Amino acid sequence: MSGYWRRRAIPIIRDTIIRYGTDDMKLLRKKLREAYPFGERKYWPYKVWLDEINTQLGLKPPKPPRSTYQKEQLDPNQMSLFGDGL
């Protein structure tokens, strides 16, 4: 579900950063607080908002989309949990 909130937050945060720049971080943080679009600042939408701010400011590396996650491969020397290696 965070994808929904993140998709809505990304352009707002990006536009705010472009408009105010990163030279005055105090001003930028104030403007980002004012731009928050999801009502009350708590619960999951707010966590996603803060996470996306940190990602766009380069304070946190971006997460790859779920579709690009590599599937974990089973170690051939390890037995399967479901018994197919027994």
N, C-alpha and C positions, 0 to 999 in steps of 0.2 A: 504493500500500500504506500510505502514511502515514495515510490515512483510518481504517484499522482501529485503529492505535495512538492516533490523536488522539481517536477516539470513545471509547476506553477511558479516556484520560487526562482528558478534559474534566470529567466529574462529580467525579473524585477531587480535581483541582486546585481546582475551584469550591468544593467542600465544605470543603476545607482553608482556603481564603482566607476563607470565611464564618465558619468556626469560630474562627480565630485573628486575623482582621482584618489591616489593613495598618499599624497604628500602630507595631508593633515588627517591622520588616522582618527583623531578625536571627532572631527567633523564628520568623517565618513561613517564612523560607528553610530553617531547620532542620526544621520540621514538613513542608515540601514534600519535603525529602530523605528523611525517614522514610516518607513516604507513597508513594514511588516503587514501583510494582507490577510492574515488568518484569524483575526480577532484576538482572543486572550493569549498571552504569551506563556503557554504551558502545554504539556502533553506532546504527543508525537509531532504534530506540524511544526512546533517551535524548535524541537530538537533537529529536525530535518533542515529548517531554515538556518540555524546556527552552523550545522555541519556544512551546508552549501556555501555559506559565507567563508568559512575557513578554507574550503576547497578552492573557491575562486580567488582568494587572496594568497594562495600558495602556501598556506600554513599546514595543509593536510593534503596528501596525494589523493587524486580522484579514484574512486572505486571503478573497476571495469564493469561494463554492463553484464548482467547475469548470463546473457547468451554467450559471452566469451569466457566464462569460467571453465577451466579445464576439469573434466571429470577425474576424480581420484582413481588411480589405478591400483588394483590389488597387488600387493607384493607376492610374487610367485612362490616365495618361501613360506608364506603365511597361510594358514588354513582359513577357509571361508567360514563365515558365521552361519551360513545356511547349509553346511554339510556337503556341498558338492565336491569338496576336496578330501573328504574322509575316505 
